[in-house]
Amino acid sequence: MEVKIDDATTDDLPAIAAILNEAIETTTAVWYDELRTQDWMDAWFELKRLKGWPVLVARFDGRVVGYASYGEFRPHAGYRDTMEHSVYVDTSVRGTGIGRKLLAALIERARTNSVHVLVGGIADENTASISLHRALGFEEVARMPEVGQKFGRWLTLIFMQMVL
Ligand SMILES: CC(C)(COP(=O)(O)OP(=O)(O)OC[C@H]1O[C@@H](n2cnc3c(N)ncnc32)[C@H](O)[C@@H]1OP(=O)(O)O)[C@@H](O)C(=O)NCCC(=O)NCCS
């Protein structure tokens, strides 16, 4: 399976939105309900560009099948070298190594950009994401029982981090 990791362009935004919106509608990977519009994606991508935060995409067979990015962890100067990241893979190709490739590439980019810590906020029921992060060297550093909710049930958040 020939998968290429690239920096995203504006042409990739509809595909990124489709992957994200599927996760919003059907999973507890994200804890909001509003689907992302093209305008929202444009503003998101422009902020990433202005801040120098990467948006990486995985391309396979001529289409975008996943993406990964990071951005501010908390909006205070003291946290400036810590980034919170996310990684999403299209349902059709999950379990084929793309999430691992994307996250590994994002870690490398973070190192290049002198990020000191990467943090992932993950629902404790998201075993795929937890395993992926553990496989790449992240460790669980916090667990916050029932701090969120979706689909009518309480959700527990864990933070996994890697000091780069
Ligand atoms: C989490 C996610 C990004 C993983 O991507 P993926 O491409 O399916 O994962 P990979 O095939 O690269 O697997 C890499 C490792 O992750 C773990 N993993 C992946 N899927 C798993 C599953 N369903 N159950 C358990 N572990 C799993 C394994 O450790 C795997 O390593 P291995 O293949 O050597 O066993 C993907 O499932 C996804 O997009 N989920 C919905 C969105 C989401 O949860 N994003 C993360 C938000 S915190």
The ligand as an SDF file (V2000), in Angstrom:
LIG
                    3D

 48 50  0  0  0  0  0  0  0  0999 V2000
   -7.1480    6.2020   15.9850 C   0  0  0  0  0  0  0  0  0  0  0  0
   -6.8490    6.1370   14.4870 C   0  0  0  0  0  0  0  0  0  0  0  0
   -6.2730    7.4650   14.0300 C   0  0  0  0  0  0  0  0  0  0  0  0
   -5.8170    5.0170   14.2530 C   0  0  0  0  0  0  0  0  0  0  0  0
   -5.4210    5.0600   12.8780 O   0  0  0  0  0  0  0  0  0  0  0  0
   -5.2310    3.7320   12.0410 P   0  0  0  0  0  0  0  0  0  0  0  0
   -4.6900    4.0970   10.7180 O   0  0  0  0  0  0  0  0  0  0  0  0
   -6.4960    2.9520   12.0480 O   0  0  0  0  0  0  0  0  0  0  0  0
   -4.1310    2.9560   12.9160 O   0  0  0  0  0  0  0  0  0  0  0  0
   -2.9220    2.0820   12.3770 P   0  0  0  0  0  0  0  0  0  0  0  0
   -3.4320    1.0700   11.3980 O   0  0  0  0  0  0  0  0  0  0  0  0
   -1.8260    2.9810   11.9250 O   0  0  0  0  0  0  0  0  0  0  0  0
   -2.4730    1.3180   13.6840 O   0  0  0  0  0  0  0  0  0  0  0  0
   -1.3460    1.7260   14.4360 C   0  0  0  0  0  0  0  0  0  0  0  0
   -1.4270    1.1210   15.8200 C   0  0  0  0  0  0  0  0  0  0  0  0
   -2.5730    1.6450   16.4860 O   0  0  0  0  0  0  0  0  0  0  0  0
   -3.1970    0.6070   17.2570 C   0  0  0  0  0  0  0  0  0  0  0  0
   -4.5540    0.3700   16.7360 N   0  0  0  0  0  0  0  0  0  0  0  0
   -5.0820    0.8380   15.5870 C   0  0  0  0  0  0  0  0  0  0  0  0
   -6.3760    0.4570   15.4780 N   0  0  0  0  0  0  0  0  0  0  0  0
   -6.6430   -0.2650   16.5790 C   0  0  0  0  0  0  0  0  0  0  0  0
   -7.8040   -0.9080   17.0650 C   0  0  0  0  0  0  0  0  0  0  0  0
   -8.9670   -0.8730   16.3720 N   0  0  0  0  0  0  0  0  0  0  0  0
   -7.7470   -1.5240   18.2550 N   0  0  0  0  0  0  0  0  0  0  0  0
   -6.6030   -1.5510   18.9660 C   0  0  0  0  0  0  0  0  0  0  0  0
   -5.4500   -0.9570   18.5590 N   0  0  0  0  0  0  0  0  0  0  0  0
   -5.4810   -0.3340   17.3790 C   0  0  0  0  0  0  0  0  0  0  0  0
   -2.2990   -0.5980   17.1420 C   0  0  0  0  0  0  0  0  0  0  0  0
   -1.3420   -0.5030   18.1830 O   0  0  0  0  0  0  0  0  0  0  0  0
   -1.6290   -0.3720   15.8220 C   0  0  0  0  0  0  0  0  0  0  0  0
   -0.3830   -0.9820   15.7340 O   0  0  0  0  0  0  0  0  0  0  0  0
   -0.2690   -2.4650   15.0850 P   0  0  0  0  0  0  0  0  0  0  0  0
   -0.9190   -2.3890   13.7470 O   0  0  0  0  0  0  0  0  0  0  0  0
    1.1980   -2.6830   15.0090 O   0  0  0  0  0  0  0  0  0  0  0  0
   -0.9780   -3.3670   16.0170 O   0  0  0  0  0  0  0  0  0  0  0  0
   -8.1300    5.7750   13.6640 C   0  0  0  0  0  0  0  0  0  0  0  0
   -8.7300    4.6380   14.2260 O   0  0  0  0  0  0  0  0  0  0  0  0
   -9.1390    6.8960   13.6140 C   0  0  0  0  0  0  0  0  0  0  0  0
   -9.0640    7.7760   12.7680 O   0  0  0  0  0  0  0  0  0  0  0  0
  -10.1400    6.8650   14.5440 N   0  0  0  0  0  0  0  0  0  0  0  0
  -11.1800    7.8840   14.5880 C   0  0  0  0  0  0  0  0  0  0  0  0
  -10.6160    9.2430   14.9670 C   0  0  0  0  0  0  0  0  0  0  0  0
   -9.8300    9.1890   16.2370 C   0  0  0  0  0  0  0  0  0  0  0  0
  -10.1550    8.4810   17.1810 O   0  0  0  0  0  0  0  0  0  0  0  0
   -8.7480    9.9610   16.2530 N   0  0  0  0  0  0  0  0  0  0  0  0
   -7.9060   10.1060   17.4160 C   0  0  0  0  0  0  0  0  0  0  0  0
   -8.5280   11.1410   18.3160 C   0  0  0  0  0  0  0  0  0  0  0  0
   -7.6350   11.2230   19.8580 S   0  0  0  0  0  0  0  0  0  0  0  0
  1  2  1  0
  2  3  1  0
  2  4  1  0
  2 36  1  0
  4  5  1  0
  5  6  1  0
  6  7  2  0
  6  8  1  0
  6  9  1  0
  9 10  1  0
 10 11  2  0
 10 12  1  0
 10 13  1  0
 13 14  1  0
 14 15  1  0
 15 16  1  0
 15 30  1  0
 16 17  1  0
 17 18  1  0
 17 28  1  0
 18 19  1  0
 18 27  1  0
 19 20  2  0
 20 21  1  0
 21 22  1  0
 21 27  2  0
 22 23  1  0
 22 24  2  0
 24 25  1  0
 25 26  2  0
 26 27  1  0
 28 29  1  0
 28 30  1  0
 30 31  1  0
 31 32  1  0
 32 33  2  0
 32 34  1  0
 32 35  1  0
 36 37  1  0
 36 38  1  0
 38 39  2  0
 38 40  1  0
 40 41  1  0
 41 42  1  0
 42 43  1  0
 43 44  2  0
 43 45  1  0
 45 46  1  0
 46 47  1  0
 47 48  1  0
M  END
$$$$
